[in-house]
Amino acid sequence: MVKVWWCFSFAFILIRVFIGAVYGDNVTYDGRSLIIDGQHKILFSGSIHYPRSTPQVPSLIENEYGNVEGAFHEKGLSYIRWAAQMAVGLQTGVPWVMCKQDNAPDPVINTCNGMQCGKTFKGPNSPNKPSLWTENWTSFYQVFGEVPYIRSAEDIAYNVALFIAKRGSYVNYYMYHGGTNFDRIASAFVVTAYYDEAPLDEYGMFLSFLRVSKIVEISNHYVIDYAKAYVFRRSSIECAAFLENTEDRSVTIQFQNIPYQLPPNSISILPDCKNVAFNTAKVRAQNARAMKSQLQFNSAEKWKVYREAIPSFADTSLRANTLLDQISTAKDTSDYLWYTFRLYDNSANAQSILSAYSHGHVLHAFVNGNLVGSSKHGSHKNVSFVMENKLNLISGMNNISFLSATVGLPNSGAYLEGRVAGLRSLKVQGRDFTNQAWGYQVGLLGEKLQIYTASGSSKVKWESFLSSTKPLTWYKTTFDAPVGNDPVVLNLGSMGKGYTWVNGQGIGRYWVSFHTPQGTPSQKWYHIPRSLLKSTGNLLVLLEEETGNPLGITLDTVYITSQ
């Protein structure tokens, strides 16, 4: 099931909290989208069972609102009732569903999202509703600093079979096909590869195959020692059964006077109540993939560099006498926001201590144009952090600049419109500079000039690449596309943190320096769709925030190896 929604600004999200004005909205439907007060707002989702049936198109109104409903107290329940009434009133002619919403009002169907809906789903809240699994999570989105969630094909098959055995009538995979978070579309801390562990990976390659037979009618079930048998009968002749072993060891059971050996934590499916057609622990195909280097970018002569300018307070036009929130100030036009101020120092101390508190996600500090100490960052679980660095101030006026970077925006939760990011307080030698004159610049100069494009690249002076690397540096080079049809990736294992463009198209954020607990990057290969490539002369531009070395980058292709 593909869900598409538009969010124009955080202010409009207030419609979700059931303010009084929601009743006054003029809501209509034109067969494609909702029209609220004359403006198209929502695209409906659909699911097609192909090729075995005609299209089945349920419409989704709200997705997992039950996770946040309690935060709004009685208004949460009132909103759900209003949303259901509004949706049904559109008379679309197709069923409406609410995912993970146990109290979905009739006739809206409450459905399950998760990995084990055969075990966790309470079932339809009305006898006239089917049991639907709208999102079978084949993995979970990975975040920087953490390892990927690997879910085996055997586990997926087992839980699908169990859901069907418990009267489930529909299973939809989320995701069945992995993808890529191009440009800046990834949410907070989410890596550029999205659901790369799905049966079809980021590149459209099969990592695993699974098949569960469709056998659903009226059922009975009973317990046999450590196993359960779910039996489906339509007549005295037609019979099907699901034999489940819930143990961590193999067991042999007697079913209808026939012995069956069941592997650990598995389900055997018997379409005729006699012969095993499929066992979820015996998925036949499991593939692995490998990368092959096609080109090394190890020649310094082929790289050009441009140093991003460090703005001072005098360079800014946006001013405030306090620290502004980054999300509402940048308005999703850039990951970056500069915070600048002036500090006059006439003390005899050669060194001062800077203490900056940030709500995330990353902070770089510069004094008089020079990087101070090391950069700091938060994590997906705890975005906030404190940066403490030693400063070498000059006698007189000092220009202090902070580059705050978000790595995506928050993707869910109650009161989402109230989330903040960026620098929140600052002290130097114990003196509080939070509420004083600050200057701001949204984005980087290179972004504004679009120097990652062929036309924008000519707007700045590029220099030759020397052996040393410095933070906030743009790098550019060109390359030819590898021959063949195998997927193409960039190995950015030698870089730190930044952003990559190919022929002007952003292929996503990279953050190789943020390691997992095992000491490895969360992601170092970054997908370049062949549709973006020309046969020769492709423009590659990288913005490196830290001190990564572009001479270690390689252009690789991806291929499947069977296990």
C-alpha positions in Angstrom: 0.0 0.0 0.0 1.5 3.3 -1.1 0.7 6.3 1.1 1.2 9.8 -0.2 0.4 12.9 1.7 1.3 16.6 1.5 2.2 18.7 4.4 2.5 22.4 3.4 3.7 23.8 6.7 3.6 22.8 10.4 0.8 25.3 11.0 -1.6 23.2 9.0 -0.9 20.2 11.1 -3.0 21.8 13.8 -6.0 20.4 11.9 -5.1 17.1 13.5 -5.6 18.3 17.1 -9.3 18.9 16.5 -9.5 22.6 17.0 -12.9 24.1 16.6 -12.2 25.4 13.1 -12.0 21.9 11.7 -15.7 21.7 11.7 -15.9 24.8 9.5 -13.7 23.5 6.7 -15.3 23.0 3.4 -14.2 19.4 2.5 -15.0 17.8 -0.9 -13.6 15.0 -3.0 -13.1 15.1 -6.8 -12.1 11.5 -7.4 -8.4 12.1 -7.0 -7.8 14.0 -3.8 -9.5 15.8 -0.9 -10.2 19.5 -1.5 -10.2 21.5 1.7 -11.3 25.1 1.3 -10.7 24.9 -2.4 -7.2 23.5 -2.2 -6.1 19.9 -3.0 -4.6 18.5 0.2 -4.5 14.7 0.3 -3.9 11.9 -2.2 -5.6 8.7 -1.4 -3.7 5.4 -1.1 -4.6 2.2 -2.8 -3.6 -1.5 -3.1 -4.0 -3.7 -6.1 -3.9 -7.5 -5.9 -2.4 -8.4 -9.2 -2.9 -10.5 -11.2 -5.3 -12.8 -9.4 -8.2 -10.4 -8.9 -9.7 -7.2 -9.9 -8.3 -4.1 -8.1 -9.2 -3.8 -4.4 -8.7 -0.1 -3.4 -9.2 0.8 0.2 -8.8 4.4 1.2 -6.7 5.4 4.2 -7.8 8.0 6.6 -5.1 8.5 9.3 -2.2 6.2 9.8 -1.2 5.0 13.2 -2.9 7.9 14.9 -3.5 5.5 17.8 0.2 6.0 18.7 -0.4 9.6 19.6 -4.1 9.8 20.4 -3.6 9.6 24.1 -1.4 12.8 24.1 -4.5 14.8 23.0 -6.8 13.3 25.7 -10.5 13.5 24.9 -9.8 15.6 21.8 -7.9 12.7 20.3 -11.0 10.5 20.3 -13.2 13.3 19.1 -10.8 13.8 16.2 -10.9 10.1 15.2 -14.7 10.2 15.2 -14.7 13.4 13.1 -12.1 12.0 10.6 -14.1 8.8 10.1 -17.4 10.6 9.7 -15.8 13.0 7.2 -14.2 10.2 5.2 -17.3 8.1 5.0 -19.3 11.1 4.0 -17.2 11.6 0.9 -19.0 8.5 -0.5 -16.0 7.3 -2.5 -17.5 3.8 -3.0 -14.5 2.0 -1.5 -13.8 0.9 2.0 -12.0 3.2 4.5 -9.2 1.9 6.8 -7.4 3.2 9.8 -4.0 1.5 10.5 -3.2 0.7 14.1 -6.4 2.3 15.3 -8.2 -0.2 17.6 -11.2 2.1 18.1 -11.8 3.0 14.4 -15.5 4.0 14.2 -17.8 1.9 12.0 -17.7 1.3 9.1 -14.0 2.3 9.0 -11.8 -0.9 9.3 -9.2 -1.1 11.9 -6.0 -2.8 10.6 -2.7 -4.0 11.8 0.8 -2.6 11.1 3.9 -4.5 12.4 6.0 -7.6 12.1 3.9 -10.1 14.1 0.3 -9.2 13.4 -0.7 -12.9 13.8 0.3 -12.5 17.5 -0.3 -8.8 18.3 -3.5 -7.9 16.4 -6.6 -7.9 18.5 -8.7 -8.4 15.4 -11.4 -6.3 13.8 -13.5 -4.3 16.3 -16.7 -5.4 14.6 -17.8 -8.8 13.2 -18.6 -7.3 9.8 -15.0 -6.1 9.2 -12.2 -8.2 7.6 -8.9 -8.8 9.3 -6.3 -6.8 7.4 -2.5 -6.5 7.8 -1.8 -3.3 6.0 1.9 -3.0 6.7 4.0 -6.2 7.2 7.3 -4.6 8.1 9.9 -6.6 6.3 12.6 -4.6 8.1 12.7 -1.2 9.7 14.2 2.0 8.5 17.8 2.3 9.5 19.3 5.4 11.2 22.8 6.7 11.2 24.8 5.3 14.1 22.8 2.0 14.2 23.0 -1.3 12.4 20.3 -2.4 9.9 17.4 -4.5 11.2 17.7 -7.9 9.4 14.5 -9.9 9.2 14.7 -13.3 7.7 12.5 -14.6 5.0 11.6 -17.5 7.3 10.3 -15.1 9.9 8.3 -13.1 7.4 6.8 -16.3 6.0 6.0 -17.7 9.5 4.1 -14.6 10.6 2.2 -14.3 7.3 1.1 -17.9 7.6 0.1 -17.4 11.2 -2.0 -14.3 10.4 -3.8 -16.2 7.6 -4.4 -19.1 9.9 -6.0 -16.8 12.4 -8.6 -15.6 9.8 -6.5 -12.9 8.2 -7.7 -12.0 4.8 -5.1 -9.6 3.4 -1.4 -9.0 3.9 0.5 -6.1 2.4 4.3 -5.7 2.7 6.0 -2.6 3.9 8.3 -2.5 2.2 8.5 -5.2 -0.4 10.9 -3.1 -2.5 13.5 -1.0 -0.8 14.4 2.4 -2.1 16.6 5.5 -1.9 16.0 8.7 0.0 17.2 11.1 -2.7 17.8 14.8 -2.1 16.8 15.8 1.4 13.7 13.6 1.8 15.0 11.3 4.5 13.5 12.0 8.0 15.6 12.7 11.1 18.8 10.6 11.2 17.4 8.1 8.7 20.1 6.8 6.3 19.9 7.4 2.5 19.1 3.7 1.8 15.5 3.1 2.7 14.4 -0.5 3.7 17.4 -1.9 1.9 16.8 -5.2 3.7 13.4 -5.7 2.0 13.0 -8.8 -0.2 13.7 -6.5 -3.2 16.6 -4.3 -2.1 17.4 -0.7 -2.8 18.6 -1.6 -6.3 15.6 -3.9 -7.2 17.5 -7.1 -6.6 16.0 -10.1 -4.9 17.6 -10.8 -1.6 15.0 -13.4 -0.6 11.9 -15.1 -2.0 8.9 -16.2 -0.1 5.6 -17.8 -1.0 2.7 -18.6 1.2 -0.2 -20.5 -0.1 -3.6 -18.8 -0.1 -6.0 -21.1 1.9 -8.8 -19.3 3.7 -12.3 -20.4 4.7 -14.0 -21.2 7.9 -11.7 -22.6 10.6 -11.3 -24.5 13.8 -8.1 -24.8 15.8 -6.9 -27.0 18.6 -3.7 -27.6 20.5 -1.5 -30.7 19.9 1.3 -30.8 22.5 3.6 -27.9 21.7 1.8 -27.2 18.4 -1.4 -25.7 17.1 -3.4 -26.9 14.2 -5.6 -24.4 12.3 -8.1 -26.4 10.2 -10.2 -24.9 7.4 -13.1 -26.9 6.0 -15.6 -25.9 3.2 -17.1 -29.4 2.9 -16.5 -32.9 3.9 -14.0 -33.2 1.1 -12.3 -29.8 0.9 -9.9 -29.3 3.8 -6.7 -27.3 4.5 -4.6 -27.0 7.6 -1.8 -24.9 9.2 0.4 -26.8 11.7 2.3 -24.4 13.9 5.3 -25.2 16.1 5.9 -22.5 18.7 8.9 -24.2 20.2 12.6 -23.4 19.6 13.2 -27.1 18.7 11.8 -29.5 16.2 8.8 -31.5 17.2 6.9 -34.4 15.7 3.1 -34.3 16.0 0.2 -36.6 15.0 -2.4 -34.8 12.9 -5.4 -36.9 11.7 -3.3 -40.0 12.5 -0.4 -39.0 10.3 3.0 -37.9 11.9 4.4 -34.5 10.8 7.9 -33.2 11.8 7.8 -29.4 12.3 11.0 -27.4 12.3 11.5 -24.8 15.2 9.2 -21.8 15.1 7.6 -22.7 11.8 4.2 -23.4 10.2 3.5 -26.2 7.7 0.7 -25.6 5.2 -1.3 -28.6 4.1 -3.7 -27.6 1.3 -5.5 -31.0 1.5 -5.0 -31.6 5.2 -2.6 -34.4 4.3 0.4 -33.3 2.2 2.8 -30.5 3.2 3.1 -28.0 0.4 5.1 -25.4 2.2 7.0 -24.9 5.5 7.9 -21.4 6.5 11.4 -22.5 7.8 12.3 -23.8 4.4 12.5 -20.8 2.2 14.4 -22.0 -0.9 16.1 -18.9 -2.2 18.4 -16.6 -0.3 20.8 -14.3 -2.1 23.6 -12.0 -1.2 25.1 -9.1 -3.1 28.6 -7.9 -3.7 30.2 -4.7 -5.0 32.9 -4.5 -7.7 35.1 -1.4 -8.1 34.9 0.1 -11.6 36.7 3.4 -11.1 39.0 5.0 -8.4 38.9 8.8 -7.9 42.4 8.7 -6.5 44.0 11.3 -8.8 44.2 14.7 -7.2 44.6 16.4 -10.6 41.1 15.4 -11.5 39.5 17.1 -8.5 38.7 20.8 -8.0 37.8 22.3 -4.6 35.8 25.3 -3.4 36.0 26.5 0.2 32.6 27.5 1.7 32.7 31.0 3.1 32.3 31.4 6.9 29.9 34.3 7.5 30.3 36.8 10.3 27.7 38.8 12.0 28.3 41.7 9.5 27.5 39.4 6.6 24.0 38.6 7.8 20.7 40.3 7.1 18.4 38.2 9.3 18.8 39.4 12.9 17.2 38.6 16.3 18.0 39.3 19.9 17.7 35.7 20.8 18.5 32.3 19.5 16.0 31.2 16.8 14.7 27.7 16.2 16.3 26.2 13.1 13.3 24.3 11.8 11.0 27.3 11.7 13.7 29.6 10.5 15.1 27.4 7.6 11.6 26.3 6.6 13.0 23.1 5.1 14.9 25.0 2.4 18.3 23.7 3.7 19.9 21.4 6.2 22.0 24.3 7.4 21.6 27.5 9.5 24.4 29.8 10.5 24.3 31.4 14.0 26.7 34.4 14.3 27.5 37.0 16.9 30.3 39.3 18.0 32.2 39.0 21.2 34.5 41.7 22.4 37.4 40.4 24.6 39.9 42.5 26.5 40.8 39.9 29.2 44.3 38.7 29.8 43.1 35.1 29.4 44.6 33.5 26.3 42.0 30.8 26.3 38.2 30.6 27.1 35.7 27.8 27.5 32.7 27.7 25.2 29.6 25.7 26.2 26.8 25.4 23.7 23.6 23.5 24.1 21.9 22.3 20.9 18.7 20.5 20.1 20.4 18.9 17.2 21.4 17.5 15.1 25.0 18.6 14.3 27.0 21.7 15.4 30.3 23.1 14.1 31.9 26.1 15.8 34.2 28.7 14.2 36.1 31.6 15.7 37.4 34.3 13.4 36.9 31.9 10.5 38.7 28.9 12.0 37.2 25.7 13.2 37.2 25.3 17.0 37.8 21.9 18.5 35.7 19.0 17.2 32.2 19.1 15.9 29.4 17.5 18.0 26.2 15.8 17.2 23.2 14.0 18.7 21.6 10.7 17.8 18.2 9.4 16.7 17.4 8.5 20.3 18.7 11.7 21.8 19.0 14.6 19.4 20.2 17.1 22.1 23.8 17.5 23.2 26.3 20.0 24.7 29.4 21.2 22.9 32.3 22.3 25.1 35.4 23.6 23.4 38.4 25.7 24.2 38.5 29.1 22.4 41.6 31.2 21.5 40.2 34.7 21.4 42.0 37.7 20.1 42.1 41.0 22.0 39.3 43.1 20.7 36.3 42.0 18.5 35.9 38.3 17.7 33.5 36.8 15.2 31.9 33.6 16.4 29.9 31.5 13.9 28.1 28.2 14.5 26.9 26.1 11.6 24.0 24.0 12.8 22.9 21.1 10.6 19.7 19.0 10.7 19.8 15.5 9.3 16.2 15.3 8.2 13.1 16.5 10.0 11.0 14.6 12.7 8.7 12.1 11.0 6.0 11.3 13.6 4.8 11.9 17.1 2.3 14.1 19.0 2.6 17.9 18.7 4.9 17.6 15.7 4.5 21.3 14.9 6.2 22.2 18.2 9.5 20.4 17.5 12.6 22.5 17.5 16.3 22.1 16.5 19.5 24.1 16.5 21.4 26.1 19.0 19.4 26.8 22.2 21.9 28.4 24.6 25.5 29.6 24.7 28.0 30.5 27.4 31.6 31.7 27.1 33.6 31.6 30.3 30.3 31.4 32.2 28.8 34.4 30.6 25.4 33.8 28.9 25.1 35.0 25.3 21.7 33.4 24.6 19.7 36.6 24.5 21.7 39.1 22.6 22.2 40.3 19.0 22.5 37.3 16.7 22.8 37.2 12.9 21.5 34.3 10.8 22.1 32.9 7.4 19.9 30.1 6.0 21.9 27.6 3.9 25.3 27.7 2.4 26.6 30.0 -0.4 27.3 27.0 -2.5 23.7 25.9 -2.2 22.4 29.3 -3.1 24.5 29.4 -6.2 23.7 25.8 -7.0 27.4 25.0 -7.7 26.5 21.3 -7.8 25.0 21.9 -11.3 26.8 22.4 -14.6 25.6 26.0 -14.9 26.0 27.0 -11.2 29.5 25.5 -11.1 30.8 28.4 -13.1 29.7 31.0 -10.6 32.6 30.4 -8.2 36.3 30.0 -8.6 37.4 26.4 -8.1 41.0 25.7 -7.1 43.3 22.7 -7.5 43.1 20.0 -4.9 46.1 19.9 -2.5 47.0 17.0 -0.2 45.4 18.5 2.9 41.6 18.5 3.5 39.6 21.1 5.4 36.1 21.2 6.7 33.3 22.8 4.7 34.8 22.1 1.3 33.1 21.4 -2.0 34.7 18.9 -4.3 33.9 18.3 -8.0 35.1 15.9 -10.7 33.7 14.1 -13.7 33.4 10.4 -14.6 32.1 8.1 -17.3 29.3 5.6 -16.6 30.4 1.9 -16.1 29.4 -0.4 -19.0 26.6 -2.8 -18.5 23.3 -2.7 -16.6 24.3 -3.5 -13.1 23.3 -0.9 -10.5 25.9 1.9 -9.8 27.0 3.1 -6.4 29.5 5.4 -4.9 31.7 4.0 -2.1 32.1 7.0 0.2 34.0 5.1 2.9 36.8 7.7 3.0 34.5 10.6 3.6 33.1 12.1 6.8 29.7 13.8 6.6 28.0 15.8 3.8 25.9 15.6 0.7 26.4 14.3 -2.9 25.1 15.4 -6.3 25.4 13.7 -9.7 24.6 15.8 -12.7 22.8 18.2 -10.5 20.6 15.6 -8.8 21.0 15.1 -5.1 21.6 11.4 -4.3 21.3 12.0 -0.6 23.1 12.7 2.6 26.1 10.7 3.7 27.4 10.3 7.2 30.2 7.8 7.2 31.9 9.2 10.3 29.0 8.3 12.6 29.8 4.7 13.4 27.6 1.9 14.7 28.4 0.3 18.1 30.4 -2.2 16.1 32.7 0.6 14.8 31.5 0.6 11.2 29.6 3.2 9.1 25.8 2.8 9.0 26.1 3.3 5.2 29.0 3.8 2.8 27.6 2.8 -0.6 25.3 5.4 -2.2 23.0 4.6 -5.1 23.3 6.4 -8.4 20.4 5.4 -10.7 21.5 4.7 -14.2 18.7 6.9 -15.4 20.7 9.9 -14.0 23.9 9.0 -15.9 25.2 9.9 -19.3 27.7 7.6 -21.0 30.5 10.2 -20.5 31.2 13.4 -18.6 29.0 12.9 -15.5 29.4 15.7 -13.0 30.1 14.6 -9.4 30.0 17.2 -6.6 30.3 16.6 -2.9 29.9 18.9 0.1 32.1 17.7 2.9 31.4 19.2 6.3 34.3 17.4 8.0 37.8 16.4 6.6 37.0 13.4 4.5 39.3 12.5 1.7 37.8 12.3 -1.8 40.8 10.4 -3.1 39.5 7.3 -1.5 36.1 7.3 -3.3 35.4 4.6 -5.8 32.6 4.0 -8.3 31.3 0.5 -7.9 28.7 -1.8 -9.5 26.4 -4.2 -7.6 25.7 -7.8 -8.4 24.0 -10.8 -6.8 25.7 -13.9 -5.5 23.7 -16.9 -4.5 24.2 -18.5 -1.2 
